Amino acid sequence: MTHSTVPAIATDWLRRPATDVAPDLIGCSLVRRFDDGSLYRGVIVETEAYTPGDPACHAYRRRTARNEVMFGPPGLCYVYLIYGMYHCINVVTNHDTVPSAVLIRALELDRLPPWIDEKQRQKPQRVAAGPGKLCRALQIDRTLNGNRFDVGQPLWLEPRTAAFQQSIVDGSMNLVQTTRIGLTQGVELPWRWYVADCPAVSKRG
């Protein structure tokens, strides 16, 4: 699979507060394109929002070299490293100069890349069940920081399928809204969303 016939999510759609974009990104797809033209897709099943004035947001105190991308226009890719070993990917949202982003926490992959080891293949739904896991599975690192999500780039976003949207409308699929994970500040804010009963979600509850 080396091409896409689905239009990418438009920048204007992302020019909203992260708390609006985050639940709407559930069911959309993150597409990873490699230099050989191969594509891997993952349906986004878990997100978290980070906004100005949020003590858990990287841009809460000041603008730095690390968080610079968050202050850019919507549609940029913000990748950072945690614990010196795990990468996390975010979608920059809101207006230019307003530091706001959505962390993609978990994906349901359409297929597993060949570099995924045999032990992980025994539980395919868990390969991208967490921000560090999904970045490792799709080889996302700081070299992609600041890239624009756009077709033809290494990463882009595609909207929900009609079937996914219909399942939300008719209630056959439910989204859970709850507090974020692994934080010491802003822990009370209910800014995490995930697909109920989805085995690819990092953590329920």
Secondary structure by P-SEA (a helix, b strand, c coil): cccccccccccccccccaaaaaaaaccbbbbbbcccbbbbbbcccccccccccccccccccccccccccccccccbbbbbcccccbbbbbbbbcccccbbbbbbcccccccccccccaaaaaccccccccaaaaaaaacccccccccccccccccccccccaaaaaaaaaccbbbbbbbbccccccccccccccccccccccccc
